[in-house]
Amino acid sequence: MMQTGSDSDSMPIMQVFYFYQDEKNQRTLVSDRREDGQILDFIWIDTTREDCVNRVEDWKSEIEVLSGLKINEYHIKDLLNIDHPCAFDSTEDYDLVIFRKIVAPEDQIHYQDVSLQPSQSAFGLASTPISFFLNPQLLITFREPGIKIIESYIERLQNNLICQLENRDKPQRIPNSVLDLGLRLLNRMTDTYLDLRIPLTKRVEFWQKELLQGKKRFKQWHQLFQEMTLFQQIENLCEEQIDAFQELRDEIVQNYNHLMYETLRDPQDIVLVRIDDLTSHVERIQKHVARLRNAIQAAINLHFSAIANQTNENMRILAIITTIFAPLTLLTGIYGMNFTYLPGLEMREGFWIIVLLMLLCTVTLLYLFYRSRLFGGHEESIIDLLAQQHQQRTVNLFWLLDYERYNTHLKHQTRRFKRKIKNLTE
C-alpha cells in the first residue's frame, strides 16, 4: 500500500497489491509490499480520481515508478472525463478498457468539484466510469472514491493477506493473472446491472396501473417521458458496453500473448467463455429493458385506445338521445307554427293525441335501438359479430336487387331442364 503526499489524513491513498507465484505449492500469493526472492506475476494498482486531479504529472510519475508504465496523454484526458462512454483502446504497452458502472445505493461517491459530478438520469439513476489499464504484468484501475464493489474486493484481498500468514498451506482463491483479476471485477459490476431488473419492472407496473387503472385523468406525462428516456439511456449504455467487450474479445483472440504470461496463463478458450458470459449478462439487461419500454408503450397505446373508446361511447349516447328527440322536436315544431288554422288545434283530445304519438315514437325508437344493439347491453366479441353477419335481423330492401342470386338460380334450373330433356330423348 502506497500513500501519496505528506499529510496522511488529507491526501488520497493509492493502493498497490503484488501477486506472486508459489512454485512449491502451485498457487498464487498476494502481498501489499514487494517480496524479495519471490517470482512476481503481476501488480494491481488501484487509484482514484482524487489521486490524479490537480496533480496529474505527479500521478503519472508515481505510476511510472511503481510499474514502469507511461500512460498516453490522450488516455489521461479520457480518465479525467467523467462523462466518457464505454470504450476500448490498445497500444503497444497496454490495453485500455473504460466501463461505466451503475451507481448503486451502497456506493458512497462524494465529488469535491460539483462540475465533475455526472448528470443524474431519471429517478436518480447515474453511472460512473471505471478505467482498466491491462498488460501482462500490470493492472491499473482508475475510479471514483467510494465504489463499494472494488473497495469490498480490496478488503477481501487484505483478509487473504491475514489468512496466508495464519494458514500457509490452505489454498486461497486469488487471481492468477491480470485478465483473471480484471474479469472478476467486471463480472461484479455487470451483476449490478442484473439487479436493475426488479426495480425497473416495478416502475413499469406502476405506470401501467396509472395509465390503465387510474380513476383520475392521467397528467404525469413529463415523468413518464423521463422514464422512457431512462430506459433508452440504459439501452444505449448496454450497447456501448457490448461493443467494448467485443473489442476486448477480439484483442484476446488476435493478441493473447499481449495480455498473458507465456509461462502462466489461463487457456484462451476459458477466457473467451468468461468474456462471452459478461457480454450475455449485459445483453440480457438490454433485452429486458427493451421489453419494459415496449410494455410502457403498449400501456400508452391502450390508454389512448380506452380514451377513444370512451369518447365513442359518449358520442353514441349523445347520438341516441339526439335521435330520440328529433321526431319529438319535429312534432312540437309543427304544432308551434303561428298559422291561423292547424288541424287538431280545436280538438279537446288533441294534446293527449300528440303526447301519445310522441311516446309512441320514443318507445319505437328505443325498441329499434335495442334490437340493433346500440345500448351496449348485448356486447359480443368481434368473432361473434363476424359469425352472425350472414343472419338478416332486419329487412334489407337491397336484397331484392341482388341479380347475382337470380343468375345462380337460373343457371341451376337450366341444368336441371337439360338433364330432363336428355333423359326423355334416351
C-alpha positions as CSV (number, residue, x, y, z in Angstrom):
1,M,0.0,0.0,0.0
2,M,1.4,3.4,-1.0
3,Q,0.4,6.8,0.5
4,T,1.0,9.9,-1.6
5,G,1.7,13.3,-0.1
6,S,2.9,14.3,3.3
7,D,-0.3,14.7,5.1
8,S,-1.8,11.2,5.6
9,D,-5.2,12.5,6.8
10,S,-5.9,14.8,3.8
11,M,-4.1,13.2,0.9
12,P,-5.5,10.3,-1.1
13,I,-4.1,6.7,-0.9
14,M,-3.0,4.7,-3.9
15,Q,-3.3,1.0,-3.1
16,V,-0.8,-1.5,-4.6
17,F,-1.0,-5.3,-4.4
18,Y,1.7,-7.7,-5.6
19,F,0.8,-11.1,-6.8
20,Y,3.4,-13.9,-6.6
21,Q,3.7,-17.4,-7.8
22,D,4.4,-20.0,-5.2
23,E,6.1,-22.7,-7.3
24,K,6.4,-25.1,-4.3
25,N,2.6,-25.2,-3.6
26,Q,1.5,-24.3,-7.1
27,R,-0.6,-21.3,-6.0
28,T,-0.8,-17.6,-6.2
29,L,0.1,-15.4,-3.3
30,V,-0.8,-11.7,-2.7
31,S,1.1,-9.1,-0.8
32,D,0.9,-5.4,-0.1
33,R,4.7,-5.0,-0.5
34,R,7.3,-6.2,-2.8
35,E,8.8,-9.5,-1.6
36,D,12.4,-10.4,-2.2
37,G,13.1,-13.8,-3.6
38,Q,9.6,-14.3,-5.0
39,I,8.6,-14.6,-8.6
40,L,6.4,-11.6,-9.3
41,D,3.5,-12.4,-11.6
42,F,1.7,-9.0,-11.8
43,I,0.9,-5.8,-9.9
44,W,-2.5,-4.3,-9.3
45,I,-2.6,-0.6,-8.7
46,D,-5.9,0.8,-7.6
47,T,-6.1,4.6,-7.8
48,T,-8.9,7.1,-7.6
49,R,-9.7,10.4,-9.2
50,E,-8.6,12.2,-6.1
51,D,-5.1,10.8,-6.6
52,C,-4.9,12.4,-10.1
53,V,-6.9,15.6,-10.1
54,N,-4.8,18.7,-9.6
55,R,-1.6,16.6,-9.6
56,V,-1.6,14.8,-13.0
57,E,2.2,14.9,-13.5
58,D,2.9,13.7,-10.0
59,W,0.4,10.9,-10.5
60,K,2.0,9.8,-13.8
61,S,5.4,9.8,-12.2
62,E,4.2,7.6,-9.3
63,I,2.6,5.2,-11.8
64,E,5.8,5.1,-13.7
65,V,7.9,4.5,-10.6
66,L,5.7,1.7,-9.4
67,S,5.1,-0.1,-12.7
68,G,7.4,1.4,-15.3
69,L,4.3,2.2,-17.5
70,K,4.0,5.5,-19.3
71,I,0.4,6.4,-19.9
72,N,-0.6,8.2,-23.1
73,E,-1.6,11.8,-22.8
74,Y,-4.8,11.3,-24.7
75,H,-5.7,8.5,-22.3
76,I,-5.1,10.8,-19.4
77,K,-7.7,13.1,-20.8
78,D,-10.1,10.2,-21.1
79,L,-9.5,9.4,-17.5
80,L,-10.4,12.9,-16.4
81,N,-13.6,12.9,-18.5
82,I,-16.4,12.0,-16.0
83,D,-18.9,11.5,-18.9
84,H,-16.6,9.4,-21.1
85,P,-18.6,6.5,-22.7
86,C,-17.6,2.8,-22.6
87,A,-14.6,2.3,-24.8
88,F,-11.6,0.1,-25.7
89,D,-8.2,1.1,-27.0
90,S,-5.0,-0.7,-27.5
91,T,-1.4,0.5,-27.6
92,E,1.9,-1.3,-27.7
93,D,2.4,-1.1,-23.9
94,Y,-1.1,-1.7,-22.6
95,D,-4.9,-2.0,-23.4
96,L,-7.4,0.4,-22.0
97,V,-11.0,-0.6,-21.1
98,I,-13.4,2.0,-19.9
99,F,-16.5,0.6,-18.3
100,R,-19.4,2.6,-17.0
101,K,-20.8,1.2,-13.7
102,I,-24.3,1.9,-12.4
103,V,-24.1,3.9,-9.2
104,A,-25.6,1.6,-6.6
105,P,-27.3,2.8,-3.3
106,E,-24.4,1.3,-1.3
107,D,-21.8,3.4,-3.3
108,Q,-20.7,6.5,-1.4
109,I,-19.3,8.8,-4.0
110,H,-18.5,12.3,-2.9
111,Y,-17.4,14.8,-5.6
112,Q,-15.2,17.6,-4.3
113,D,-15.9,19.6,-7.5
114,V,-19.5,19.9,-8.4
115,S,-18.7,20.4,-12.1
116,L,-17.2,16.8,-12.1
117,Q,-20.4,15.3,-10.9
118,P,-22.2,13.3,-13.7
119,S,-25.7,14.4,-14.7
120,Q,-28.3,12.3,-12.9
121,S,-30.7,10.3,-15.0
122,A,-34.4,10.0,-14.3
123,F,-35.3,8.8,-10.8
124,G,-31.7,9.1,-9.6
125,L,-30.1,6.5,-11.9
126,A,-26.5,7.5,-12.8
127,S,-23.3,5.8,-13.9
128,T,-19.6,6.4,-13.4
129,P,-16.6,5.4,-15.5
130,I,-14.1,2.9,-14.3
131,S,-10.9,2.5,-16.4
132,F,-8.7,-0.6,-16.6
133,F,-5.1,-0.5,-17.9
134,L,-4.0,-4.0,-18.8
135,N,-0.7,-5.6,-19.8
136,P,0.8,-9.0,-18.8
137,Q,2.4,-7.6,-15.7
138,L,0.1,-4.8,-14.6
139,L,-3.5,-3.9,-13.9
140,I,-4.4,-0.3,-13.1
141,T,-7.9,0.6,-12.1
142,F,-8.9,4.3,-12.1
143,R,-12.2,5.1,-10.4
144,E,-14.2,7.4,-8.2
145,P,-13.7,7.0,-4.5
146,G,-16.5,5.2,-2.7
147,I,-17.1,2.4,-5.3
148,K,-18.3,-0.3,-3.0
149,I,-17.6,-3.3,-5.3
150,I,-13.9,-2.5,-5.7
151,E,-13.4,-1.5,-2.1
152,S,-15.0,-4.7,-0.9
153,Y,-12.7,-6.7,-3.2
154,I,-9.7,-4.9,-1.7
155,E,-10.9,-5.8,1.8
156,R,-11.2,-9.4,0.6
157,L,-7.6,-9.3,-0.6
158,Q,-6.5,-7.8,2.7
159,N,-8.2,-10.6,4.5
160,N,-6.4,-13.1,2.3
161,L,-3.1,-11.5,3.5
162,I,-4.0,-12.4,7.0
163,C,-5.1,-15.9,6.0
164,Q,-1.9,-16.5,4.2
165,L,0.1,-15.7,7.3
166,E,-2.1,-17.9,9.5
167,N,-2.8,-20.8,7.1
168,R,0.1,-21.1,4.6
169,D,-1.0,-24.5,3.4
170,K,-4.6,-23.6,2.8
171,P,-5.3,-22.6,-0.8
172,Q,-6.8,-19.2,-1.4
173,R,-9.0,-18.1,-4.3
174,I,-6.7,-15.4,-5.6
175,P,-6.5,-14.3,-9.3
176,N,-3.6,-15.8,-11.1
177,S,-3.3,-13.3,-14.0
178,V,-4.2,-9.8,-14.9
179,L,-7.1,-10.9,-17.1
180,D,-8.4,-13.1,-14.3
181,L,-8.4,-10.2,-11.9
182,G,-9.9,-7.7,-14.4
183,L,-12.7,-10.1,-15.4
184,R,-13.6,-10.8,-11.8
185,L,-14.0,-7.1,-11.2
186,L,-16.0,-6.6,-14.4
187,N,-18.2,-9.6,-13.5
188,R,-19.1,-8.0,-10.2
189,M,-20.0,-4.7,-12.0
190,T,-22.2,-6.4,-14.5
191,D,-24.1,-8.1,-11.7
192,T,-25.3,-4.7,-10.6
193,Y,-27.0,-4.4,-14.0
194,L,-28.8,-7.6,-13.4
195,D,-30.0,-6.2,-10.1
196,L,-31.8,-3.4,-12.0
197,R,-34.4,-5.8,-13.4
198,I,-36.6,-5.9,-10.3
199,P,-36.8,-2.1,-9.6
200,L,-37.3,-1.4,-13.3
201,T,-40.1,-3.9,-13.5
202,K,-41.8,-2.4,-10.5
203,R,-41.6,1.0,-12.2
204,V,-43.3,-0.4,-15.3
205,E,-46.0,-1.9,-13.2
206,F,-46.6,1.4,-11.5
207,W,-47.0,3.2,-14.8
208,Q,-49.3,0.5,-16.2
209,K,-51.6,0.9,-13.2
210,E,-51.5,4.7,-13.6
211,L,-52.3,4.6,-17.3
212,L,-54.9,1.8,-17.3
213,Q,-56.5,1.7,-13.8
214,G,-56.3,5.3,-12.6
215,K,-59.6,6.8,-11.6
216,K,-58.4,10.3,-12.4
217,R,-57.2,11.8,-15.6
218,F,-53.6,10.9,-16.3
219,K,-51.4,14.1,-16.2
220,Q,-47.9,12.7,-15.4
221,W,-46.7,12.8,-19.0
222,H,-43.5,14.6,-18.1
223,Q,-42.4,11.9,-15.6
224,L,-43.4,9.2,-18.0
225,F,-41.3,10.8,-20.7
226,Q,-38.3,10.8,-18.3
227,E,-38.9,7.2,-17.6
228,M,-38.9,6.3,-21.3
229,T,-35.7,8.4,-21.6
230,L,-34.2,6.4,-18.7
231,F,-34.8,3.1,-20.5
232,Q,-33.3,4.5,-23.7
233,Q,-30.2,5.6,-21.8
234,I,-29.8,2.1,-20.2
235,E,-30.2,0.5,-23.7
236,N,-27.5,2.8,-25.1
237,L,-25.2,2.2,-22.2
238,C,-25.6,-1.6,-22.6
239,E,-24.8,-1.3,-26.3
240,E,-21.6,0.7,-25.6
241,Q,-20.5,-2.0,-23.1
242,I,-21.2,-4.8,-25.5
243,D,-19.1,-3.1,-28.1
244,A,-16.2,-2.6,-25.6
245,F,-16.4,-6.3,-24.5
246,Q,-16.4,-7.3,-28.2
247,E,-13.3,-5.3,-28.9
248,L,-11.6,-6.8,-25.8
249,R,-12.6,-10.2,-27.0
250,D,-11.1,-9.5,-30.5
251,E,-7.9,-8.3,-28.8
252,I,-7.7,-11.6,-26.8
253,V,-8.2,-13.6,-29.9
254,Q,-5.6,-11.8,-32.0
255,N,-3.0,-10.9,-29.4
256,Y,-3.5,-13.2,-26.5
257,N,0.2,-13.2,-25.6
258,H,0.0,-9.4,-25.3
259,L,-2.3,-9.8,-22.2
260,M,-0.9,-13.0,-20.6
261,Y,2.3,-14.5,-19.5
262,E,4.0,-17.2,-21.6
263,T,4.7,-19.4,-18.6
264,L,1.4,-18.9,-16.6
265,R,-1.9,-18.2,-18.3
266,D,-5.4,-19.4,-18.4
267,P,-6.5,-21.4,-21.5
268,Q,-7.7,-18.9,-24.2
269,D,-11.0,-20.7,-24.5
270,I,-11.8,-20.3,-20.9
271,V,-11.0,-16.5,-21.0
272,L,-13.2,-16.2,-24.1
273,V,-16.1,-18.0,-22.4
274,R,-15.8,-15.6,-19.4
275,I,-15.9,-12.6,-21.8
276,D,-18.9,-14.0,-23.6
277,D,-20.6,-14.5,-20.2
278,L,-20.1,-10.9,-19.4
279,T,-21.5,-9.9,-22.7
280,S,-24.5,-12.1,-22.3
281,H,-25.3,-10.5,-18.9
282,V,-25.3,-7.1,-20.5
283,E,-27.4,-8.3,-23.4
284,R,-29.9,-9.8,-21.0
285,I,-30.4,-6.4,-19.4
286,Q,-30.6,-4.7,-22.8
287,K,-33.3,-7.1,-23.9
288,H,-35.1,-6.8,-20.6
289,V,-35.1,-3.0,-20.7
290,A,-36.3,-3.1,-24.4
291,R,-39.2,-5.3,-23.3
292,L,-40.1,-3.0,-20.4
293,R,-40.0,0.0,-22.8
294,N,-42.3,-1.8,-25.2
295,A,-44.6,-2.6,-22.3
296,I,-44.9,1.0,-21.3
297,Q,-45.5,1.9,-25.0
298,A,-48.2,-0.7,-25.1
299,A,-49.8,0.7,-22.0
300,I,-49.8,4.2,-23.6
301,N,-51.5,2.8,-26.7
302,L,-54.1,1.1,-24.6
303,H,-54.6,4.3,-22.6
304,F,-55.3,6.3,-25.7
305,S,-57.5,3.4,-27.1
306,A,-59.5,3.5,-23.9
307,I,-59.9,7.2,-24.2
308,A,-61.0,6.9,-27.8
309,N,-63.4,4.1,-26.9
310,Q,-64.9,6.2,-24.1
311,T,-65.3,9.1,-26.4
312,N,-67.0,7.0,-29.0
313,E,-69.3,5.6,-26.2
314,N,-70.2,9.2,-25.2
315,M,-70.8,10.2,-28.8
316,R,-73.0,7.1,-29.2
317,I,-75.1,8.0,-26.2
318,L,-75.4,11.6,-27.4
319,A,-76.4,10.4,-30.9
320,I,-79.1,8.1,-29.4
321,I,-80.5,11.0,-27.3
322,T,-80.5,13.3,-30.3
323,T,-82.2,10.7,-32.5
324,I,-84.9,10.1,-29.9
325,F,-85.7,13.8,-29.5
326,A,-85.5,14.5,-33.2
327,P,-89.1,13.4,-34.0
328,L,-90.4,15.0,-30.8
329,T,-88.8,18.2,-31.8
330,L,-90.4,17.9,-35.3
331,L,-93.9,17.4,-33.8
332,T,-93.5,20.3,-31.3
333,G,-92.1,22.4,-34.1
334,I,-95.0,21.7,-36.4
335,Y,-97.6,22.5,-33.8
336,G,-95.7,25.5,-32.7
337,M,-96.2,27.3,-36.0
338,N,-98.1,30.6,-36.0
339,F,-100.8,29.7,-38.5
340,T,-104.4,30.7,-38.1
341,Y,-105.6,27.2,-38.6
342,L,-103.9,23.9,-37.9
343,P,-105.6,20.5,-37.9
344,G,-106.4,19.4,-34.4
345,L,-106.0,22.7,-32.6
346,E,-109.7,22.9,-31.7
347,M,-109.9,19.2,-30.7
348,R,-110.3,18.6,-27.0
349,E,-108.2,15.5,-27.1
350,G,-105.6,16.9,-29.5
351,F,-103.0,17.5,-26.8
352,W,-103.2,13.9,-25.5
353,I,-103.1,12.5,-29.0
354,I,-99.8,14.4,-29.7
355,V,-98.4,13.3,-26.3
356,L,-99.4,9.7,-27.1
357,L,-97.8,10.0,-30.6
358,M,-94.6,11.3,-29.1
359,L,-94.5,8.5,-26.6
360,L,-95.1,6.0,-29.3
361,C,-92.2,7.4,-31.4
362,T,-89.9,7.3,-28.3
363,V,-90.8,3.7,-27.5
364,T,-90.4,2.6,-31.1
365,L,-87.0,4.2,-31.4
366,L,-85.9,2.7,-28.1
367,Y,-87.0,-0.7,-29.3
368,L,-85.2,-0.4,-32.6
369,F,-82.1,0.8,-30.9
370,Y,-82.3,-2.1,-28.5
371,R,-82.7,-4.6,-31.3
372,S,-79.8,-3.0,-33.2
373,R,-77.6,-3.4,-30.0
374,L,-76.8,0.3,-29.7
375,F,-77.3,0.4,-26.0
376,G,-74.3,-1.7,-25.1
377,G,-76.3,-4.2,-23.2
378,H,-75.6,-7.0,-25.6
379,E,-71.9,-6.7,-26.3
380,E,-70.4,-9.5,-28.3
381,S,-67.0,-10.3,-29.4
382,I,-65.8,-9.4,-32.9
383,I,-65.7,-13.1,-33.8
384,D,-69.3,-13.5,-32.8
385,L,-70.3,-10.4,-34.8
386,L,-68.5,-11.7,-37.9
387,A,-70.1,-15.1,-37.5
388,Q,-73.5,-13.6,-37.5
389,Q,-73.1,-11.4,-40.5
390,H,-75.0,-13.8,-42.7
391,Q,-78.1,-13.6,-40.4
392,Q,-80.5,-10.9,-41.6
393,R,-82.0,-9.5,-38.5
394,T,-83.7,-6.6,-40.3
395,V,-85.4,-6.1,-43.7
396,N,-82.9,-5.3,-46.4
397,L,-84.5,-3.9,-49.5
398,F,-81.3,-4.1,-51.5
399,W,-81.5,-7.9,-51.1
400,L,-84.3,-7.8,-53.8
401,L,-81.9,-6.2,-56.2
402,D,-79.3,-8.9,-55.9
403,Y,-79.1,-10.0,-59.6
404,E,-76.3,-12.5,-58.9
405,R,-78.7,-14.6,-56.8
406,Y,-81.2,-14.7,-59.7
407,N,-78.5,-15.6,-62.2
408,T,-77.3,-18.5,-60.0
409,H,-80.8,-19.8,-59.6
410,L,-81.4,-19.5,-63.4
411,K,-78.3,-21.5,-64.2
412,H,-79.3,-24.2,-61.8
413,Q,-82.8,-24.5,-63.3
414,T,-81.3,-24.6,-66.8
415,R,-79.0,-27.5,-65.9
416,R,-82.0,-29.4,-64.4
417,F,-84.1,-28.8,-67.5
418,K,-81.3,-30.0,-69.8
419,R,-80.9,-33.2,-67.8
420,K,-84.6,-33.9,-68.1
421,I,-84.6,-33.4,-71.9
422,K,-81.6,-35.7,-72.1
423,N,-83.4,-38.4,-70.1
424,L,-86.6,-38.2,-72.3
425,T,-84.6,-38.5,-75.5
426,E,-82.8,-41.6,-74.3
